[in-house]
Amino acid sequence: MSASPAPAPMPFDAGLAIGVQPSDPAADARRLLALADTVYGRARPMPGGPGARDCSMDELVPLLGAFLNSAGVPEPGGSCGVGEPYGRAVLEYFTAATGAAAADTDGYVTSSSGEAVLQALYTARRALPKACVYASDQAHPRIERACDLLRMELVTVKSLPEGTMDAEDLRIQVLVRRRTRFGSGREPGVIVAATCGTALRGAVDDIVALRAAAAGPVYLHVDAASAGLVAAHGEPAPRWSFAHGADSLTIGGHQVLGLPVPAGIVLARRALPPGMPGAGGPAATGRALACPRSSLAALLLWVRLRSLGWSGVTALIRRCQDTAAYAVDRLEQAGADPGRFPGSLTVTFNRPPDHVVAKWRLACAGSVARLVTAGPVTRQVVDELVDDVAAARQPAAA
């Protein structure tokens, strides 16, 4: 699995310790407001990842004083909190974006993409209890963590140069295990965890090809945390969703939309493919892992999506894609050897010196750096970054 190097631990700030006596609430509030001003007021955008907000929600601060709890089964008619109707509106939007009908899918808004993946693989295990999970070596580490927590065997599949899962290697891996482990015995099936937007290159796996390669009983999950909205609203349109044969999907709700808190969406088919044991998604079976759940993420998603509308989200994605294409051109002019998967907001290039990496908080893997043209990463930001990259290359070229 691809993973960024672990950052060095930050030294402990004794001024943040929770002591025996109460602290001064006003002083603590001033400290936190100063932190917010540092992060969102004066700091430059983070091209290494969509870590900066692209929208203001200051008027919603009073929501933090409300108890926003969603209890019980997250489906119409169940016991639910005040945020559940808003969450269902959010789910209807994402269901349509993923090529499915609301009557055919189940799901809920999660507190993070990691929780969403854990729920999806839990649903997959219920469908195929003894199946291995096959994921690319470019899959996000949350897939590996979820498999470890659920005690599901994970098989790593090679990736192609552009970062997508190698369908031929998947076919071979599945065939070898069928012959060596099961022989003429009952086939336990295959769980494929595809990726829509790999961590390093933003690549999108072709799930039609992967399902054909796996053959037999297959449960196909798509981790679309970073690029689901891009795939749904951008160009070109990859084969990644329920419309292309997915059984479950997880999508990140905060990266591209620029929310101030993490949010995720998990969706699964109500009726599993023919021949599979079990039926229903996480909500239909009442087996949502996180219960009760905070409604804050659902409410913020609802506000952001309502403010944009379908056309606004499409315009946002196309603008981000245009910035990515511009970044490729500028980095090419600077001799930084850029690369970009078609339609992706991620642009890779030769890793610049450490002072440039630190200044722009770039995500790196070995000799490769990346920038993500989401949120406030505009053409002007790209120009400033590329100017630093070009300036750093001049002494080496000389």
Secondary structure, DSSP 8 states (H G I E B T S, - for coil): -------------GGG---SS---HHHHHHHHHHHHIIIIIIS---TTTT-S-SS--GGGGGGGGS--EE-S-SSTTS---TTHHHHHHHHHHHHHHTT--GGGEEEEEESSHHHHHHHHHHHHHHHSTT-EEEEETTS-HHHHHHHHHHT--EEEE-B-TTS-B-HHHHHHHHHHHIIIIITTS----EEEEEEBS-TTT--B--HHHHHHHH-SSEEEEEEETTTHHHHHHSSS--S-SGGGT-SEEEEESSTTTT-SS--EEEEEESS--TT-S----TTTTT--SS-SEESHHHHHHHHHHHHHHHHHHHHHHHHHHHHHHHHHHHHHHTT---B--TT-SEEEEE---HHHHHHHT-EEETTEEEEE--TT--HHHHHHHHHHHHHHHHHHH-
